[in-house]
Amino acid sequence: MLALRGDRDWRNDGERHETGPAATVKALVKRASGPGQLALVDLPDPHPGPGQVVIRMAAGALCGTDLHIAHGTFPCRPPLVLGHELAGVVAEVGPGVESVRVGDPVTTETDASFCGRCAYCRAGDMHLCPERTGIGTTADGGFAEYVAVPAGGVHRLPDDVGPAAGALTEPLAVAVHAVVERGQVRPGERVVVLGPGTVGLLAAQVALAQGADVTVAGLARHADRFRLAAELGVTATAALDVPGEIEAIVARAGGMGVDRVIECSGSEEGLDGAIRLLRKGGWLVQVGFFGTPQVRIDLDTLVNRELTLVASRGKRPTSFRIALDLLRAGRVDPGRLITGRFPLEAWEAAFAAAEAPGSKVLLEM
């Protein structure tokens, strides 16, 4: 079993397996649109083109996006290798690559391509580029023994970070984008993170690293997640379906309300609770998706209290760099969120386990 931190067994000199015209690798592929259509298949051994890196995969974490692709409810371009939360070792570098070397332990951003010319790309917002393709969604991902990715998005992992924590760099970068870049959380502010899932607990850790006073909120059934949040250092937890809990949070904030709410639940109840929790002039950072084009929101309260509503989707290259700095400094511990580990061959059991609320499942290659 791979260690969460300090694991050296997965790191070697990057020597590749046997390669050649007949060489193949195992990969988990979405073969066609619609529910199901997943299979572990043999694919041609990938080799890097100019500006590319081949990673020998060590671990890939299942995301909600992977589950939606499996259910046929997320648009993708089959046949497609799934997986975008990745960690491994550089096995081969293509022409022109100098940023990493064979044998480096790495993770990768999820941009497979972008135009590099539009206003979004020029501003560093490649995730908003209209021509962007994504690893594991519209280009082959890393639920495989080897994967070829653009070298520009590949980052060397800190020395004491193992593959499990390394694979969670991507959702950590999502949390960084929400808390630091979009939410602009500052030291001393009172922050409530709504939704104690993976991104929520990562956002709570990032807000703590920013010097904020952090409360993680959810429902009474999230007792196990609240215990984990407390172990990770959050100031308080609250079940918003318990009468008086919202009022208690407001009271602890001097009766005015909190400065920021990072809404990760993607529920109307969470959205309503967020507005009730905020002080006048507070910020609501919406991270969770609702799965529906329309939700109810109290716009009169939004206006009367001069609240700021900010949306946060995905991450930027800067988000990854900040996330890696936090990992390097030991300010966050994403590996604590892993709830299950499975070999790639047991992908069906892994996907079933990932359906459980609060789960974060790892495929180990």
N, C-alpha and C positions, 0 to 999 in steps of 0.2 A: 504494500500500500504506500502511496506517495505521501510524504510529509507535507504539512501546510507551509512551514518555513524551514530554512536551513537544510533542505534536502539536496544532497549531492549525487545520489544514485542515478538520478535522471539526466545528469549532465555528463556527456562524454566529449570526445574530440570532434563529434559531428560527422564521423565517417559514415558514408552512405552504405545502404544495402546494395546487393547486386543490381546493376542497372543494365539496360539494353533494350532493343526493340520489343522483346517479349516480356519485359518486366512489368509487373502490375502492383497496385496497392489496394488495400481494402478501404472502402469509403461508404458512408451512409448517404444514400441518394433518394431524393424525391423524384420518382420516375415520371409522374404525370400529375396533372391538376386534379383537384378534388380530394375528398377524405382519404386518408391512408396513402397508398402508393409509395411507401418507404421500403427500402431493401438495402441490405449490405451487399455490395457488389465489388467486383474487381475492375479497376480502371487503369488506363495507362499510367505508368510512373511519370509524375510531373517533373519537368526540368525548367530552370529559370531562363526567361528571355532577358533582353537588356533592361536593367533597372529593376529586376525581380530577385526575390529570395525564395528558396525552398526551405520550408520548416519541417523538421521531423517532429511530428506532434507528440506531446506528452499528455496534455489534458485539454478538454473542451467542456465548458459549462453550458447546460441547457438553459435557454431563455424562453420567456413567454412567446416570443416570435417563432421559435422552433416548434412549439406546441401548436400555434395557429397555422403554421405551414403544414404540419402533420394533419390537422383537422380540415385543411382546405379553406380556411377563412382568412388567409393572408396572401396577397398577390405575390407570386414568385415566377421564375422562368425555368420550369423543369425541361429536361433532366438537370438536377441541381444537387451538389453536395451541400448538406446543411452545416451549420455551425459558424458562429462569429465571435464567441468568447473563448479565446485561444491562448495557449502557452506551449512552447516547445523549444527546440534547439536548431540553430541554423545548420542545415545540411549541405547547402550549395548556394553560391551567389552567382548572379548573372553579370554580364559585361557592364562595367561602369559603376558597380556597387562598391562603395568604400565605407559606408556607415556602420556595417556590421561585418563580422567575420565568421567563418565556419567554426562551430562549437559554441557560439554565444547563446546563452539562454535568453529567449525573447518572448514578447507578446506583440500583437499587431492591432493597429486601428482597423476599422471595418470598411474603409473606402477602397473599393476595387478599382474605380476610375472616376475622374471628374474632369471638367473641361479645362480648368485652370485659367480661363479667360473672363468669365462672367463677373459681375459685381460681387457676388457671394464669394467666389473663389478668391478674388483679389483681396477681400476683407478677412480671409481666413475661415469663412463659413462654408467649407466644402460640403458639409452635410446638407446644405440647402441648394446645392448646384442642381439645376434642372436636368443635367445630363449624368448625374452621379449614378454609379452602380455600386451595390453593396455586397461585401463578402458574406456568403451564406444566405443571401436573399435573391440577388439578381446575378451573382457570380459565384463560382464554386467556393465553398467554405472549408472548414477545418475538421469536420468529423471524419477524419481519414488518417492514414498512417503518415502521409506527406501532403503538403499543400504549397502551391506557388502563390505568392502575394507580392504586391508592390513594395519595394524596399523602403520607399519614403515613409510608409506608415509603420515600419517595424522598429520596435524599441527594445534595447537590451534591458533585461530585468535586473533589479538590484541583487547583489550577491546572496543575501539571506532570504530571498523570496522564492518559495517553491512553486511548482506548476499549478497547484490548486489556487493559491492566492493570485498567481500570475494570470491565470485564465479569467479571474474576476476583475482585472484591470479595466476592461471595457465597461461593465456596469458601474465601476467606481468612477470612471471618467464621465459617465452620464450624471452621476450624483454631483461631481465637481462642477459640471456645466450648470446644473440647476442651482446649487448653493452659492458658488463663488462667482461665476460669470454672469448668470441671469439674475439670481437672487441678491447678489452683492451683500451677503451676510457679513456683519462686522463684529468685532470683539465687544462683548457686553450686551449684545442684543438678546432678547427673548425670542426663541424660535420653537415652533411646534412642527414636527414632522408627522403628517397624517398618512397612515398606512405602513405597518411594520413589516413589509415584505423586503426582498433583497435590496431594491433601490432605496426604499425608505430607511432601512438600517444603515446603508452606506451613506446616505445623505445626512443622517444623524451624526455619524462619525466625522464627516467632513465639516459639519457645522460646529461640532465640538473642537475640531482642529482650528477653526476660525476664531475660537474664543467665545462662542455663544453659549448661553444658558439654554439647554435643549430638553424639550419634552417630546416623547414619542407617544402618539395617540392612535388608537384603533378601536376595536370592539372587545367586549368581555371575553370572547372566545380566543383572543390573542394572548392569553396569559403566558404561554411559553415564550412567545416573541418578546413580551414585556420583560420577562426574566433575562433573556439574552441582551436586550437593550440596556438593562441596568448593569449587566456584567461588562458591557462595552463602554460604560461611563456616562450614560445619559442622566440628566438631573432628575427627571421624573417621568412616569408613564401614566396614561389615562385611558379609560374605556369610555368612549363618548356615548355609548348606548346606556350607560349607567346615569340615572338622574343626578343632576348637580355637578357632574364632572366638568362640563364646559365652564360653568360659573366658577368652579374652584380654580381652574387655570387662569381665568380672568382676574380673580381675586388675588392670586399669587403675583400677578403682574401689576399690583397696585390698583386694581379695579379698572384699569384703562384698556387692557388687552395686550396681546403680544405684538412684536414688531414684524415678524415674518411667519408665514405658514407655508411649508413646502408640502404640497398636496400630491401624494403618490398613490392614493387609493383608487382614483378613477371612478368614484361613486358620487351620486348626487348628495347623499348624506354627508360625505366628506366635504364636498364643496360648500354645503350649507353650514356645516360646523366650522369650516375655515373662516367664513365671513363673520360668524358670531364671535370667533376668538380674537379677531384682529382689532387693534387699537385704531383710532382715527389716523389716517395717513399711512397705515400699514400696507405691507405687500403680500399678495397671494401669488405664489409661484406654482403654476399648474404643470405637473409632470405626468401624472397618470392619464392614460387614455380611457375614454368612457365607452367605447364600442358602439356609440350611437351618434348621429350628427346633431342631435338636439338634446340639451339638458336645461333644467330650470335653474335660474340664477336670480337672486334678488338685486336687480340693477339699481333700484332706488337707494338701497343701503350702500351699495358700491359708490354711488354718486354723493349721497349725503355725508358719508364718512371719508370721502376722498381717498378711497382705497385704490391701490395700483394692482392690476391683474397682469401678470407676466407669464407667458408660455415658455416652456423649456422642453426641447426635443433633441434627443441624441447628444452629440458632443462634438467639439472641435479638436484639432491637433493640440491646441493649448491645453485643453481639458486633460488629454492623455499625459502631457508633461507634468502638469500639477499633480495628477493621480500618482504618477511614478515617484515624484518628490515626497508625497505623503507616505507611500510604501517604504521608500528608502529611509525616511526618518522614523518609521515605526508609529506614525500617528494614527493609522487605521489598520484594521485586521480583517480583511475580507474573507480570509479562509475560515473564520469562525462561523460563517453563514452556510457552509457546505453541510447538507443533510444526508447525502448519499453518494456513493461512488460505484461505478459499474465499468467493466471492460467494454470496449466498443462492440464486441460480439453480443453483449447483453443489452443492446440498445432498446429493445422493446420493454424490458423491465425498467430501464432508466426513464423512458418516456412516461410509463405508467406512474412511477414514483414522483415524477416532476409535476403531475397533475394535482398532488396534494397541496393544500394551502400552506404557505410559508416554507415550501421546499426549495432547495437549490442543489441540483443534481449535477454530478461531474461524470463525464465519460473519460476513461483513462486509456490511452493508446500505448 
